[in-house]
Amino acid sequence: MIEATDPEVRAELVATVRRFVERDVLPVASDLEHADEYPAGLVATMRDLGLFGVTIPTEYGGLGLDLLTYAAIVEELAAGWMSLTGILNTHVMVANLLTGSGTEAQRARWLPELARGDRRGALSLSEPDAGSDTAALSCRATRDGDEYVLSGTKMWVTNGARAGLIALAARTDEGITCFVVEKEPGERSGGITVSRNIGKLGYKGLETVEMVYDGHRVPADTVLGGDAGLGRGRHFILAALEVGRINIAARAVGVARAAFEASLRYAQERETFGVPIAQHQAIQLKLADMGTKLEAARLLTRSAAERRQAGERCDVEAGMAKLFASEAAFEIASDAMRIHGGVGYTTELPIERYYRDAPLMIIGEGTNEIQRVVIARGLLARHRIHP
Ligand SMILES: Cc1cc2nc3c(=O)[nH]c(=O)nc-3n(C[C@H](O)[C@H](O)[C@H](O)COP(=O)(O)OP(=O)(O)OC[C@H]3O[C@@H](n4cnc5c(N)ncnc54)[C@H](O)[C@@H]3O)c2cc1C
């Protein structure tokens, strides 16, 4: 495990992740993705590198890294294979929820296991009838003595089957409460069942599942933040979503970078009408736009990460980074396919994978329509002219 204590060590860790991607990920990513096969070997290396504890404070066994470094690591992983960043994302959000909103007993109990990657985290907010409208969720937690009884159906749980710890939003008498639910990795654990594995356009190799809670009992001390956390779960999760949006923005930058760099290379190799296509102005215009959007997306992502790291709420900045970077990745992946012509549409190159992976960033962690609503609300609140 690498200890990250100073800027040079942090830069070395990002470089180590880049080498891991070049050596281990790129040669196998497309095959694993097409086979929809879980990358057990790659995940083992990520665990050895300490990535499951990337932002967890060192006193709980994590690397204690800042969000800027986290964003840089996510960019490197996504440039190799976006699915690897999904394996990390909700795990990091659960760790972030515990660090920011958990009691000391909850931090001490779960963070060391999460940091080692012995227990993997998943975040379960969405339901079949509650996606954008998070306040509409109907999963119920009913108090019964020293326990709560959980009942309801959760949708879109990334890492849900392999997870050993789920941050779950459920309705209690006080409002929406976040529970930290222990489970055995697998399809069934107590009253929890993985009821459906959801097929996806891209983002393959890791599971996104529907889960049913059928009278599943959890101790009352699993309420995130203790009794003070009752009814505050949505507030806690929305704050953690800022970190999730920084992850999404950084992975969009990674996918966009991979598509852009492949296009830069191909445009200089492929000749038509006696010259490399890079000499055609129509291709140059695309490359210029792609490079500019990529740079802007990366800067917005860094800016959001810096603000959050400084301890400030950054729903506007994280929303802007996620909105811009995901739209940029979608456009850059599409332009990469145009530049590659026919071969871009085949499975011989990863361009088609970037093209399938990019749209998820427009939807995940709140759709871009919802981002715009969040950004506008935040801007209006900051620039209110009437008290
Ligand atoms: C692959 C994948 C993995 C995911 N992983 C997780 C996970 O691990 N945990 C988790 O909790 N969730 C997860 N999600 C869920 C994801 O966060 C939701 O899909 C997303 O928030 C959108 O919700 P929805 O799909 O119900 O769309 P809906 O809310 O039904 O929205 C449908 C459309 O209406 C638009 N819309 C809705 N309300 C408004 C409004 N007020 N104004 C304007 N437009 C609006 C939306 O933008 C969208 O275009 C995942 C989703 C996917 C696809």
The ligand as a Tripos MOL2 file, in Angstrom:
@<TRIPOS>MOLECULE
LIG
   53    58     1     0     0
SMALL
NO_CHARGES

@<TRIPOS>ATOM
      1 C1        -25.9360    2.6170  -15.0610 C.3       1 LIG1
      2 C2        -26.5790    3.3630  -13.9270 C.ar      1 LIG1
      3 C3        -26.0620    3.2550  -12.6610 C.ar      1 LIG1
      4 C4        -26.6770    3.8940  -11.5790 C.ar      1 LIG1
      5 N1        -26.1910    3.7120  -10.3200 N.ar      1 LIG1
      6 C5        -26.8950    4.1880   -9.2500 C.ar      1 LIG1
      7 C6        -26.4970    3.8670   -7.9220 C.ar      1 LIG1
      8 O1        -25.4810    3.2120   -7.6870 O.2       1 LIG1
      9 N2        -27.2700    4.3080   -6.8870 N.ar      1 LIG1
     10 C7        -28.4100    5.0410   -7.0850 C.ar      1 LIG1
     11 O2        -29.0690    5.4120   -6.1110 O.2       1 LIG1
     12 N3        -28.7970    5.3740   -8.3470 N.ar      1 LIG1
     13 C8        -28.0760    4.9580   -9.4210 C.ar      1 LIG1
     14 N4        -28.4750    5.2670  -10.7150 N.ar      1 LIG1
     15 C9        -29.7140    6.0240  -10.8870 C.3       1 LIG1
     16 C10       -29.5370    7.3830  -11.4870 C.3       1 LIG1
     17 O3        -29.0440    8.2750  -10.5240 O.3       1 LIG1
     18 C11       -30.9060    7.7860  -12.0570 C.3       1 LIG1
     19 O4        -31.1190    6.9930  -13.2150 O.3       1 LIG1
     20 C12       -30.9990    9.2510  -12.4010 C.3       1 LIG1
     21 O5        -30.9700   10.0220  -11.2280 O.3       1 LIG1
     22 C13       -32.2690    9.5780  -13.1860 C.3       1 LIG1
     23 O6        -33.3980    9.0230  -12.5980 O.3       1 LIG1
     24 P1        -34.4400    8.1990  -13.5130 P.3       1 LIG1
     25 O7        -33.6530    7.2190  -14.3010 O.co2     1 LIG1
     26 O8        -35.5180    7.6860  -12.6270 O.co2     1 LIG1
     27 O9        -35.0100    9.2680  -14.5240 O.3       1 LIG1
     28 P2        -36.3140   10.1920  -14.2810 P.3       1 LIG1
     29 O10       -36.2040   10.8830  -12.9690 O.co2     1 LIG1
     30 O11       -37.5260    9.3910  -14.5300 O.co2     1 LIG1
     31 O12       -36.1410   11.2680  -15.4440 O.3       1 LIG1
     32 C14       -36.5620   11.0070  -16.7980 C.3       1 LIG1
     33 C15       -36.2640   12.2730  -17.6250 C.3       1 LIG1
     34 O13       -37.0160   13.3970  -17.1070 O.3       1 LIG1
     35 C16       -36.1100   14.4590  -16.7890 C.3       1 LIG1
     36 N5        -36.6130   15.1720  -15.6080 N.ar      1 LIG1
     37 C17       -37.0500   14.6370  -14.4390 C.ar      1 LIG1
     38 N6        -37.4270   15.6000  -13.5800 N.ar      1 LIG1
     39 C18       -37.1910   16.7910  -14.2180 C.ar      1 LIG1
     40 C19       -37.3550   18.1710  -13.8620 C.ar      1 LIG1
     41 N7        -37.7990   18.5430  -12.6540 N.pl3     1 LIG1
     42 N8        -37.0290   19.1080  -14.7690 N.ar      1 LIG1
     43 C20       -36.5550   18.7510  -15.9900 C.ar      1 LIG1
     44 N9        -36.3750   17.4740  -16.3930 N.ar      1 LIG1
     45 C21       -36.6830   16.5030  -15.5170 C.ar      1 LIG1
     46 C22       -34.7830   13.7870  -16.5230 C.3       1 LIG1
     47 O14       -33.6970   14.6810  -16.6970 O.3       1 LIG1
     48 C23       -34.7870   12.6980  -17.5880 C.3       1 LIG1
     49 O15       -34.4390   13.2670  -18.8290 O.3       1 LIG1
     50 C24       -27.8360    4.6870  -11.8010 C.ar      1 LIG1
     51 C25       -28.3340    4.8230  -13.1050 C.ar      1 LIG1
     52 C26       -27.7140    4.1800  -14.1580 C.ar      1 LIG1
     53 C27       -28.2970    4.3120  -15.5490 C.3       1 LIG1
@<TRIPOS>BOND
     1     1     2 1
     2     2     3 ar
     3     2    52 ar
     4     3     4 ar
     5     4     5 ar
     6     4    50 ar
     7     5     6 ar
     8     6     7 ar
     9     6    13 1
    10     7     8 2
    11     7     9 ar
    12     9    10 ar
    13    10    11 2
    14    10    12 ar
    15    12    13 ar
    16    13    14 ar
    17    14    15 1
    18    14    50 ar
    19    15    16 1
    20    16    17 1
    21    16    18 1
    22    18    19 1
    23    18    20 1
    24    20    21 1
    25    20    22 1
    26    22    23 1
    27    23    24 1
    28    24    25 2
    29    24    26 1
    30    24    27 1
    31    27    28 1
    32    28    29 2
    33    28    30 1
    34    28    31 1
    35    31    32 1
    36    32    33 1
    37    33    34 1
    38    33    48 1
    39    34    35 1
    40    35    36 1
    41    35    46 1
    42    36    37 ar
    43    36    45 ar
    44    37    38 ar
    45    38    39 ar
    46    39    40 ar
    47    39    45 ar
    48    40    41 1
    49    40    42 ar
    50    42    43 ar
    51    43    44 ar
    52    44    45 ar
    53    46    47 1
    54    46    48 1
    55    48    49 1
    56    50    51 ar
    57    51    52 ar
    58    52    53 1
@<TRIPOS>SUBSTRUCTURE
     1 LIG1         1 GROUP 0 **** ****
